[in-house]
Amino acid sequence: MNFNELIGHISNETFSDVIAIAPRKVRESLFSHYDIKTKGMLTLSKIKDKKEDRTKRLHEKLKLASNPKEQGFLKELFRNFLFTKRPMLKAALDFLGVENDFGLVEVETDFFKELNQEKVIGLYNKLKSEFSKDEILIYLVFMETPFLDKIII
């Protein structure tokens, strides 16, 4: 699964969280690149609604992002998001028996690509008791985990 396919699987709320965590300059560059502008004058009561509307429109546009540059950009957005999800990273690495410092490791994580179906399903079942499906999916896609079709419903 690539990153624009992942965008299609996560909710608007989760995508909004991913965008909110990104640096302001990155967010505004994305909105500008996809020509997503705030419509009309903003009053304090409408700022939240306009922000949500812009984010939803960006979510829809990014579902179609398929060129390598866009995929790389999405990967960086998710990397930034995952850094704020260290309890989940720790839980996953602990489940897999990988030594870590609260979710961070000093070794390559290519071992995710080699996980068998049983281990992937076990990992997903372990994580879903504590973390959202979208967060888990972002992590597993980011780590290039195989057998994701077995956990995506």
C-alpha positions as CSV (number, residue, x, y, z in Angstrom):
1,M,0.0,0.0,0.0
2,N,1.4,3.4,-0.9
3,F,0.8,6.6,1.0
4,N,-2.1,8.0,-1.1
5,E,-3.9,4.7,-0.7
6,L,-3.3,5.1,3.0
7,I,-4.8,8.5,2.9
8,G,-7.9,6.9,1.4
9,H,-8.2,4.5,4.4
10,I,-7.8,7.0,7.2
11,S,-10.6,9.2,8.5
12,N,-10.9,13.0,8.0
13,E,-10.3,13.3,11.8
14,T,-7.0,11.4,11.7
15,F,-5.9,13.2,8.6
16,S,-6.7,16.5,10.4
17,D,-4.5,15.4,13.3
18,V,-1.7,14.5,10.8
19,I,-1.9,18.0,9.2
20,A,-2.3,19.8,12.6
21,I,1.0,18.3,13.8
22,A,2.9,19.3,10.6
23,P,4.7,22.6,10.8
24,R,2.7,25.6,9.7
25,K,4.9,26.3,6.7
26,V,4.4,22.7,5.5
27,R,0.6,22.9,5.9
28,E,0.4,26.2,4.1
29,S,2.7,24.9,1.3
30,L,0.4,22.0,0.8
31,F,-2.7,24.1,0.7
32,S,-1.0,26.4,-1.8
33,H,0.3,23.6,-4.0
34,Y,-3.2,22.1,-4.3
35,D,-4.7,25.6,-4.7
36,I,-6.9,25.2,-1.6
37,K,-7.8,28.7,-0.4
38,T,-9.9,30.0,2.4
39,K,-13.1,31.3,0.8
40,G,-14.4,34.7,1.9
41,M,-13.8,36.8,5.0
42,L,-13.1,34.9,8.2
43,T,-14.8,35.8,11.4
44,L,-13.7,34.3,14.6
45,S,-16.8,32.0,14.7
46,K,-16.1,30.6,11.2
47,I,-12.3,30.1,11.5
48,K,-12.7,26.5,12.8
49,D,-15.3,25.6,10.0
50,K,-13.0,27.0,7.3
51,K,-10.0,25.2,8.7
52,E,-12.0,21.9,8.7
53,D,-13.2,22.5,5.2
54,R,-9.7,23.2,3.9
55,T,-8.4,20.1,5.6
56,K,-11.2,17.9,4.1
57,R,-10.4,19.3,0.6
58,L,-6.7,18.6,1.0
59,H,-7.5,15.1,2.2
60,E,-9.5,14.4,-1.0
61,K,-6.7,15.9,-3.2
62,L,-4.0,13.8,-1.5
63,K,-5.9,10.6,-2.1
64,L,-4.9,11.1,-5.8
65,A,-1.2,12.0,-5.1
66,S,0.7,9.4,-6.9
67,N,4.0,10.7,-8.2
68,P,7.2,9.9,-6.3
69,K,7.7,13.5,-5.0
70,E,4.2,13.5,-3.5
71,Q,4.7,10.1,-2.0
72,G,7.9,11.3,-0.4
73,F,6.1,14.3,1.0
74,L,3.3,12.2,2.4
75,K,5.9,9.9,4.0
76,E,7.4,12.9,5.8
77,L,4.0,14.0,7.0
78,F,3.4,10.5,8.5
79,R,7.0,10.3,10.0
80,N,6.3,13.6,11.8
81,F,2.9,12.3,13.0
82,L,4.4,9.0,14.2
83,F,7.0,10.8,16.3
84,T,4.1,12.0,18.5
85,K,2.9,8.4,18.8
86,R,5.8,7.0,20.7
87,P,3.7,4.9,23.2
88,M,2.3,3.0,20.2
89,L,5.8,2.6,18.7
90,K,7.1,1.3,22.0
91,A,4.2,-1.2,22.4
92,A,4.8,-2.5,18.9
93,L,8.5,-2.9,19.4
94,D,8.0,-4.5,22.8
95,F,5.6,-7.0,21.2
96,L,8.2,-7.8,18.6
97,G,10.9,-8.2,21.2
98,V,13.0,-5.3,19.8
99,E,15.0,-3.3,22.3
100,N,13.9,0.3,22.2
101,D,14.1,3.7,24.0
102,F,10.4,4.5,24.3
103,G,9.7,3.6,20.7
104,L,13.0,4.7,19.2
105,V,15.6,2.2,18.0
106,E,19.2,2.5,16.8
107,V,18.9,-0.4,14.4
108,E,17.4,-0.6,11.0
109,T,13.7,-1.5,11.0
110,D,13.7,-3.6,7.9
111,F,12.6,-6.5,10.0
112,F,9.0,-5.2,9.7
113,K,9.1,-6.1,6.0
114,E,9.9,-9.7,6.9
115,L,7.1,-10.3,9.4
116,N,4.9,-13.3,8.7
117,Q,1.1,-13.1,8.5
118,E,0.6,-14.5,12.0
119,K,3.0,-12.0,13.5
120,V,1.3,-9.0,11.7
121,I,-2.1,-10.1,12.8
122,G,-0.9,-10.6,16.4
123,L,0.8,-7.2,16.4
124,Y,-2.4,-5.5,15.1
125,N,-4.5,-7.3,17.7
126,K,-2.2,-6.2,20.4
127,L,-2.1,-2.6,19.4
128,K,-5.9,-2.2,18.6
129,S,-6.7,-2.6,22.3
130,E,-4.9,0.7,23.1
131,F,-4.6,2.7,19.9
132,S,-6.8,3.8,17.0
133,K,-7.1,1.7,13.8
134,D,-5.9,4.7,11.8
135,E,-2.8,5.3,13.9
136,I,-1.9,1.6,13.7
137,L,-2.4,1.5,9.9
138,I,-0.3,4.6,9.4
139,Y,2.5,3.0,11.4
140,L,2.3,-0.4,9.7
141,V,2.2,1.2,6.2
142,F,5.1,3.5,7.1
143,M,7.1,0.5,8.2
144,E,6.2,-1.3,4.9
145,T,4.7,-4.2,6.8
146,P,3.3,-7.0,4.6
147,F,-0.1,-8.7,4.9
148,L,-2.0,-5.5,5.6
149,D,-4.8,-6.7,3.5
150,K,-5.5,-9.3,6.3
151,I,-6.2,-6.5,8.9
152,I,-7.8,-3.8,6.8
153,I,-11.6,-4.2,7.0
